[in-house]
Amino acid sequence: MMLLTTLFLQLLLLLQTATTHAFLSAPSISSRLSTTKSTKSSLSIVYSSSNDEGFTGFGNVGFLVLAGGTGSRMKANMPKQFLTLSGSPVLHYSLHLFLERLPEYCAQNGLSPPSTVVLVMDPKYQPEYQPIVDKYKGRLAFANPGKERQGSVENGLNKLVELSKENNGSPCEFVAVHDSARPLVTIAEIESVVKDAQSVGAAVLGVPCKATIKESDDGVLVQRTIPRARLWEVHTPQVVKVEALLRGFEKVEKENLEVTDDVSIIEALGEPVKLTLGEYTNLKITTPEDMDVATAILNDRGENQIKLI
């Protein structure tokens, strides 16, 4: 049974990788990557790959890691970000990426590293992570979560602005919001989405939707099938200009708008958001089965257990 499970996961990983390569090389997608789609809405979505021109790094970008969720669908005795994935807590993969791997990559390529990382975490878990914050003093700090995602992002953003002023006298120009339940995002994806945000003002990682989507009013009968060609599944990080996000928070609160992610706030302002082509392997840990798939991906990449302290 274990052998069959392992073979299934390996096959699934190969299919994911093959599909990613197919989307990256398909002419239809390539043409969409350089074309601005016009709609009747004031929102402009631009399909784009990144542009290297003028990119100097991540010095004007602060990273916000959201780790305040409860993960009820995991049916575990702790939030999913603290579950063990290939020998390390899920959350540690994001922290290690932003605090170790990305700065090392920047040093090797003559780029400025991220300025600050803010970890949004329930206060009851913060004492356990205080030694890590102490190790990266001046680069990593806590913020408390809000009742909803929007409140958590706002709390984290306020902390990020405060820290960036203390560290270098000027606030971060951009904030990259990342869900700690996505431990498999790559440096290439991060660089691409940051470049696109610096070009337009806001950008979000995403992939063309592979599944057929049905709409239903009652959850019993199908109302219609939504054309798949125009649908994208969005991931994180989502990178936004701080000034625009602050304006968006004011608008959302004033008009009592419902937003489901960070770039939705920019959409509410009627400002452009770039869709940066990401990878299907940047999955979100939501169910126990996701842990198995994530483990197979890590094994395929040859990534070993990580230690932050």
C-alpha positions as CSV (number, residue, x, y, z in Angstrom):
1,M,0.0,0.0,0.0
2,M,2.9,2.4,0.9
3,L,4.5,1.6,-2.5
4,L,1.3,2.4,-4.4
5,T,0.9,5.7,-2.5
6,T,4.5,6.7,-3.2
7,L,4.1,5.9,-6.9
8,F,0.9,7.9,-7.0
9,L,2.5,10.9,-5.5
10,Q,5.5,10.7,-7.9
11,L,3.1,10.4,-10.9
12,L,1.1,13.4,-9.6
13,L,4.3,15.5,-9.2
14,L,5.4,14.6,-12.7
15,L,1.9,15.6,-14.1
16,Q,2.1,18.9,-12.2
17,T,5.6,19.7,-13.5
18,A,4.6,18.7,-17.1
19,T,1.5,20.8,-17.0
20,T,3.5,23.8,-15.7
21,H,6.0,23.5,-18.6
22,A,3.1,23.1,-21.1
23,F,1.5,26.3,-19.9
24,L,4.8,28.2,-19.9
25,S,5.6,27.1,-23.5
26,A,2.2,27.2,-25.1
27,P,1.8,30.0,-27.7
28,S,-1.6,31.0,-26.4
29,I,-0.2,31.7,-23.0
30,S,2.9,33.5,-24.4
31,S,0.7,35.8,-26.4
32,R,-1.3,36.6,-23.3
33,L,1.8,37.4,-21.3
34,S,2.5,40.5,-23.4
35,T,-1.1,41.7,-23.9
36,T,-3.2,44.0,-21.8
37,K,-6.8,42.8,-21.6
38,S,-9.3,45.6,-21.8
39,T,-12.7,45.2,-20.0
40,K,-15.6,47.4,-19.3
41,S,-14.4,47.5,-15.7
42,S,-11.9,50.2,-14.5
43,L,-9.7,47.3,-13.4
44,S,-6.8,46.5,-15.7
45,I,-5.4,43.0,-15.5
46,V,-2.1,42.6,-17.3
47,Y,-0.8,39.2,-18.0
48,S,3.0,39.4,-17.7
49,S,6.2,37.7,-17.2
50,S,8.9,39.7,-15.5
51,N,11.3,42.2,-17.0
52,D,14.9,42.4,-15.8
53,E,15.4,46.0,-16.9
54,G,16.2,48.2,-14.0
55,F,15.6,45.6,-11.3
56,T,18.0,46.2,-8.4
57,G,16.5,43.8,-5.8
58,F,14.2,43.7,-2.8
59,G,15.5,46.6,-0.7
60,N,12.2,48.5,-1.0
61,V,10.1,45.5,-0.3
62,G,8.9,44.3,3.1
63,F,7.7,40.7,3.5
64,L,4.6,39.9,5.5
65,V,4.1,36.2,6.5
66,L,0.6,35.3,7.6
67,A,0.6,32.5,10.2
68,G,-2.5,33.3,12.3
69,G,-4.9,30.8,10.7
70,T,-6.5,27.9,12.5
71,G,-6.4,25.3,9.7
72,S,-9.7,23.6,10.7
73,R,-9.9,21.6,7.5
74,M,-6.6,19.8,8.4
75,K,-8.5,18.0,11.2
76,A,-5.3,18.3,13.3
77,N,-4.7,19.3,16.9
78,M,-2.7,22.4,15.9
79,P,-2.8,25.0,13.1
80,K,-1.5,23.7,9.8
81,Q,1.4,26.1,9.7
82,F,2.9,24.3,12.7
83,L,2.5,20.7,11.4
84,T,5.7,18.9,10.5
85,L,6.5,18.7,6.8
86,S,9.6,16.7,5.9
87,G,11.1,17.2,9.3
88,S,10.3,20.9,9.8
89,P,7.2,23.0,10.6
90,V,5.4,24.2,7.5
91,L,5.9,27.8,8.6
92,H,9.7,27.4,8.7
93,Y,10.0,27.0,5.0
94,S,8.7,30.5,4.4
95,L,10.8,32.0,7.1
96,H,13.9,30.2,5.9
97,L,13.2,31.4,2.4
98,F,12.8,35.1,3.2
99,L,15.5,35.2,5.9
100,E,18.2,32.9,4.6
101,R,17.8,31.7,1.0
102,L,16.6,34.9,-0.6
103,P,19.2,37.1,1.0
104,E,21.9,34.6,0.0
105,Y,20.6,34.7,-3.6
106,C,20.7,38.5,-3.6
107,A,24.3,38.5,-2.3
108,Q,25.3,36.1,-5.1
109,N,23.5,38.2,-7.8
110,G,24.3,41.8,-6.7
111,L,20.7,42.5,-5.6
112,S,19.5,44.3,-2.5
113,P,18.0,41.8,0.1
114,P,14.5,42.2,1.7
115,S,14.4,45.0,4.2
116,T,12.2,43.5,6.9
117,V,10.0,40.4,7.5
118,V,6.9,40.6,9.8
119,L,5.4,37.4,11.1
120,V,1.7,37.7,11.9
121,M,1.1,35.1,14.6
122,D,-1.3,34.4,17.5
123,P,0.3,35.7,20.7
124,K,0.0,32.3,22.4
125,Y,2.5,30.9,19.9
126,Q,4.9,33.9,19.9
127,P,7.0,32.8,22.9
128,E,8.0,29.6,21.1
129,Y,9.2,31.7,18.1
130,Q,10.8,34.4,20.2
131,P,14.3,32.8,19.9
132,I,14.0,33.0,16.1
133,V,13.0,36.6,16.2
134,D,15.9,37.3,18.5
135,K,18.3,35.6,16.1
136,Y,17.1,37.9,13.3
137,K,16.8,41.0,15.4
138,G,16.1,44.1,13.2
139,R,15.0,41.9,10.3
140,L,12.1,39.9,11.8
141,A,9.3,41.0,14.2
142,F,5.9,39.8,15.4
143,A,2.5,41.3,14.7
144,N,-0.8,40.1,16.1
145,P,-3.5,38.7,13.7
146,G,-6.9,40.4,13.2
147,K,-10.3,38.8,13.2
148,E,-10.1,38.3,9.4
149,R,-7.3,38.3,6.8
150,Q,-7.7,42.0,6.1
151,G,-7.2,42.8,9.7
152,S,-4.1,40.6,9.9
153,V,-2.6,42.2,6.8
154,E,-3.3,45.7,8.2
155,N,-1.7,44.9,11.5
156,G,1.3,43.4,9.8
157,L,1.6,46.4,7.4
158,N,1.6,48.9,10.3
159,K,4.4,47.0,12.0
160,L,6.3,46.8,8.8
161,V,6.1,50.5,8.2
162,E,7.1,51.2,11.8
163,L,10.2,48.9,11.6
164,S,11.3,50.1,8.2
165,K,11.4,53.7,9.5
166,E,13.5,52.6,12.5
167,N,15.9,50.6,10.3
168,N,16.7,52.9,7.5
169,G,14.7,56.1,8.0
170,S,12.3,55.5,5.1
171,P,9.2,53.2,4.8
172,C,9.1,50.2,2.6
173,E,7.6,51.1,-0.8
174,F,6.1,47.7,-1.4
175,V,4.7,44.9,0.8
176,A,4.8,41.2,-0.3
177,V,2.0,39.3,1.6
178,H,2.6,35.5,1.8
179,D,0.5,32.8,3.3
180,S,2.6,30.5,5.5
181,A,0.6,27.6,4.3
182,R,2.3,27.9,0.9
183,P,5.8,26.4,1.8
184,L,6.8,25.6,-1.8
185,V,7.0,29.0,-3.5
186,T,10.3,29.5,-5.3
187,I,12.8,32.4,-5.5
188,A,12.1,32.6,-9.2
189,E,8.4,33.2,-8.6
190,I,9.1,35.8,-5.9
191,E,11.5,37.7,-8.1
192,S,9.0,37.7,-11.0
193,V,6.1,39.0,-9.0
194,V,8.2,41.7,-7.2
195,K,9.5,42.9,-10.6
196,D,5.9,43.1,-11.9
197,A,4.7,45.0,-8.9
198,Q,7.5,47.5,-9.1
199,S,6.5,48.0,-12.8
200,V,2.8,48.4,-12.3
201,G,2.1,49.0,-8.6
202,A,0.5,45.6,-7.7
203,A,1.0,42.0,-8.8
204,V,-0.1,38.5,-7.9
205,L,1.2,35.1,-8.6
206,G,-1.2,32.9,-10.5
207,V,-1.7,30.0,-12.8
208,P,-4.3,29.3,-15.5
209,C,-7.2,27.3,-14.0
210,K,-7.0,23.6,-15.1
211,A,-10.3,22.4,-13.6
212,T,-13.8,22.9,-15.1
213,I,-15.7,25.3,-12.9
214,K,-19.4,25.0,-12.3
215,E,-21.6,27.6,-10.7
216,S,-24.5,26.6,-8.5
217,D,-26.9,28.7,-6.4
218,D,-28.0,25.9,-4.0
219,G,-25.0,23.5,-4.1
220,V,-27.2,20.8,-5.7
221,L,-28.0,21.8,-9.3
222,V,-25.6,23.3,-11.8
223,Q,-26.5,26.8,-12.9
224,R,-23.8,27.2,-15.6
225,T,-20.3,26.3,-16.6
226,I,-17.9,29.2,-16.3
227,P,-15.5,29.5,-19.3
228,R,-12.1,28.3,-18.1
229,A,-10.0,30.3,-20.6
230,R,-10.4,33.5,-18.5
231,L,-10.0,32.0,-15.1
232,W,-6.8,32.1,-13.0
233,E,-6.1,30.6,-9.7
234,V,-4.1,33.1,-7.6
235,H,-1.3,32.3,-5.2
236,T,1.0,34.2,-2.9
237,P,3.1,36.3,-2.5
238,Q,0.8,39.2,-3.5
239,V,2.9,42.3,-3.9
240,V,1.3,45.8,-3.5
241,K,2.5,49.4,-3.2
242,V,2.2,50.3,0.5
243,E,0.6,53.7,-0.3
244,A,-2.1,52.1,-2.5
245,L,-2.8,49.4,0.1
246,L,-3.3,52.0,2.8
247,R,-5.7,53.9,0.6
248,G,-7.5,50.7,-0.2
249,F,-8.0,49.9,3.5
250,E,-9.6,53.2,4.0
251,K,-12.0,52.6,1.1
252,V,-12.9,49.1,2.2
253,E,-13.7,50.3,5.7
254,K,-15.6,53.4,4.6
255,E,-17.7,51.5,2.1
256,N,-17.9,48.2,4.1
257,L,-16.6,46.3,1.1
258,E,-15.9,42.5,1.1
259,V,-12.5,41.5,-0.1
260,T,-11.0,38.1,-0.2
261,D,-7.3,38.8,-0.8
262,D,-4.8,41.6,-0.9
263,V,-5.0,42.6,-4.5
264,S,-8.8,42.7,-4.3
265,I,-8.3,45.9,-2.3
266,I,-6.4,47.3,-5.2
267,E,-9.1,46.1,-7.6
268,A,-11.6,48.0,-5.4
269,L,-9.6,51.2,-6.1
270,G,-9.9,50.5,-9.9
271,E,-6.1,50.3,-10.2
272,P,-4.2,47.8,-12.3
273,V,-3.0,44.4,-11.0
274,K,-0.5,42.2,-12.9
275,L,-1.0,38.5,-13.1
276,T,2.5,37.0,-12.8
277,L,2.7,33.5,-14.2
278,G,3.6,31.2,-11.3
279,E,4.0,27.4,-10.8
280,Y,1.4,24.8,-10.0
281,T,3.7,23.4,-7.3
282,N,3.1,26.5,-5.2
283,L,0.2,24.7,-3.5
284,K,-1.6,25.7,-0.3
285,I,-1.6,23.2,2.5
286,T,-5.3,22.8,3.3
287,T,-6.0,19.0,3.7
288,P,-3.9,16.0,4.9
289,E,-3.5,14.9,1.3
290,D,-1.7,18.2,0.5
291,M,1.0,17.3,3.0
292,D,1.7,14.1,1.1
293,V,2.0,16.0,-2.2
294,A,4.2,18.7,-0.7
295,T,6.5,16.0,0.8
296,A,6.9,14.4,-2.7
297,I,7.7,17.9,-4.2
298,L,10.3,18.6,-1.6
299,N,11.8,15.1,-2.1
300,D,11.9,15.7,-5.9
301,R,13.7,19.0,-5.3
302,G,16.2,17.4,-3.0
303,E,15.5,19.9,-0.2
304,N,16.6,18.7,3.2
305,Q,15.2,19.5,6.6
306,I,15.8,23.1,7.5
307,K,16.7,24.6,10.9
308,L,16.3,28.3,11.8
309,I,17.9,28.0,15.2
